[in-house]
Amino acid sequence: MRRPAALRAVTGLLVVPALLLSTAACGSDDDKGSDSISSKGGLPAITAGAKFGEKPTLAKGEGAAPKELKIEVISAGTGATLKKGDHAQVNYYGQEWDESEPFDTSFGKGQLFPVNIGGGGVIEGWQKALDGQKIGSRLEVSIPPNLAYGDTARGEIKANATLVFVMDIVKGTSIPAAAKGVEVPQRDAALPKVGVNTDGKAPSVTFPKGGAAPKKLVSEYVIEGTGPAVTDKDDIVVKYDAFLWDGGQKFGGTYGNDMTETLSLANLQVKGLKDGPVGKKIGSRVLLVLPPDQAFGDQEQQGIPKNSTLVFVMDILAKV
């Protein structure tokens, strides 16, 4: 499951591990960890590093790969159960069913992989596997091609490959459906007016008629939350819609699909999106207006015209 092209252009802001958006072989190492463990459901055996938190290794799959998603709970956690809308942070080890070496892993890299349950950005098999699992669990999952990359090769992953993952669900955060706080008067007639509904649905956005676009970055409260202020090093979970100032054309967003995105502010490539949320409180809805020098400047980006002023309405729902 991938972001639409125009949306990826803006959230090209996100720098994520190689897994699932673009995969790259990382090879294996000699860290063997604890004893091996055999699958009870026919999945490849974990040949070393069997315990939660240890880097595993996997045997090559035996026989024909499963045609359906298979999930085996290797060890059950005691944390909260993940549900749609929650944010999880996962360590993973990925290997093709018919191979004996991994194509990617996050173990040993010091960076957990963020997943928004029911959101975009990862293959469908991951979404289905994590939904309903408890934080602190270790899973082994076999994902058929139709829930992975189908007939498209991805780096060293072959077309029509069945993928096998060991996943440690290290952290999880419950994410509210919408911003919640105090409505802030929107008195500047030169700026778009944003709806203040708090039902999780897309707020309305009404653009001023005939007004010139701002020349400087605009970051204004629509609803002021009560959480801590965002810093430039935070990872934040947001819902948003994105528009072109000229004509008010929407070119991306997550409200309509009831999805969230995780923005790692330290890694964002779009300056206005990097700077705009900083200082705003968690739980807030904000209006961001990015002049061209805070967006893509004189470069066209996947359907976004050059020298465009961009408008974002964003619910800042959590830090993770």
Salt bridges, closest charged atoms under 4 A:
ASP29 OD2 - LYS55 NZ 3.19
ASP86 OD1 - LYS83 NZ 3.18
GLU96 OE1 - LYS158 NZ 2.64
ASP98 OD1 - LYS158 NZ 3.23
GLU99 OE2 - LYS158 NZ 3.03
ASP104 OD1 - LYS109 NZ 3.55
GLU124 OE2 - LYS128 NZ 3.70
ASP168 OD1 - ARG138 NE 2.56
GLU224 OE2 - LYS281 NZ 3.03
ASP232 OD1 - LYS233 NZ 3.68
ASP234 OD2 - LYS319 NZ 2.97
ASP241 OD1 - LYS250 NZ 3.47
ASP258 OD1 - LYS239 NZ 2.75
GLU261 OE1 - ARG3 NH2 2.79
ASP275 OD2 - LYS271 NZ 2.81
ASP315 OD1 - ARG285 NE 2.59
